[in-house]
Amino acid sequence: MECLVNLLTNAAKYTADGGHIAVRVRKDIRFAVVDVVDDGLGISAERLPRVFELDAHDGRTPDGAEGGFGVGLAVVRLIARHHGGEASVHSDGSGRRSTASLRLPLAAMPAAPGVGRPS
């Protein structure tokens, strides 16, 4: 849950009033995938590889103040990896949409009693 909160917080921080944030959830073979998509400030190609570094600074917020990714994305990646998953961020560049994705393994569900067994 903390992972999703961190992704949503970052999306809200970098999306101006009137912007849009969407959350998409899907199943990808053995993983649950949550995508947080925003039409905020975007991330430049040179900054994108550093978004998961502790306290990586982007230098921009909607109000022009100094901004950074803080520890939020670093924590997201750490927690995701701890659970056998992964976190990633994609952006079409500065001024364009960003997508932060969280992939976590689906839990194996035990079969219900009697299911799949001959009677």
N, C-alpha and C positions, 0 to 999 in steps of 0.2 A: 504494500500500500504506500509506503514512504517513497518508493520509486516513482509511482504515478503522481503523487503530490509534487515531487521535485520537478518532474517533466512539465506538469501543468503550471507550476509557479514560474518556471523559466519562460514558458510560452506567454503567460500573462505579462511578465515583466517586459518582454520585447515586442508586445503587440499593442499598438496605440488604441485609444478609445475609438470604438466603431469598427475595430478589426475583428477578425474571426479566428476562433480556435475550434478545431474538430478533434474528436477522439474516435478512432476506429479500432475495433477489436476483431481479430480473425484467427482462424486456426490454420497453421502451416505445418502439415505432417505431424510432427511430435511436439510442436510448440504452440503456445498461445502468444499472439503478437498484438501488442498495443501500440498504435501509432498516434502521436499527438502532433497535429498539423496546424501551423499558424501562418497567417499572412503578415507577420510582423516585419522587423528590420532585416531579417535574413542574416546569413553568416558568410563572410567572404571566404574564398577558396584558401587563402593563406592562413586564416584563423581556424578553419574547420578541423584540421588535424589536432588542434590543441584544446578542443572544448572539454575533454575529459580530464585535463590536467587540473590538479588542485589550484584553485584560485586563478584560473586562466582568465585574463581580462580581454574583453571585447572592446571596451572603450566607448560604447554607445548605449544609451538608453533612450526611450522615446522623448524624454524631457531634456536630452542633451547632457545629462550628468554622466560622470565616469561610471562605467558599469563593468561587471565581470560575471562569469558563470559561477563563481564562488566554489563551494565544495559540493553543491547539489548534484551536478552531473558526474563528478568523480564518485560520489556515494552511490548513485544509480548504477554505474558500471560495476562497482565493487560488489554490491548486493546481487546484481544479476548474475555475475560470474560465480559468486558463492553458491547460487542455486542452480548452476549448470546452464545458465542463459547468457544473454549478451545484450548490450545496449549500443545503439548507434544513432548518429545524427547525420542528416543530409540537408543541404540547402542549395537552392538554385543560385545563390550568390547574394550580395548585399542588396537590400531593398526587395528581396523576393521571399517566397515561402520557405519555411523550414519544417522538417519532419524529424521528430525524435521518436525512436522505436525501441521498444522493450520486448525481448523474446525470452520467454520462460518455458521450461519443459512442462508438458501436460502431465498431471499426476496419473499414474496407472490406477484405473478403477477396478476394484475386485468384482468378479462376476457375481451376479445375484444368485442365491441358492437355487439350484435346479435349472438354471439357464444353460442351454447348450449340452445338457446331459440327457441321455435317453431315459425315458420313464419306464 
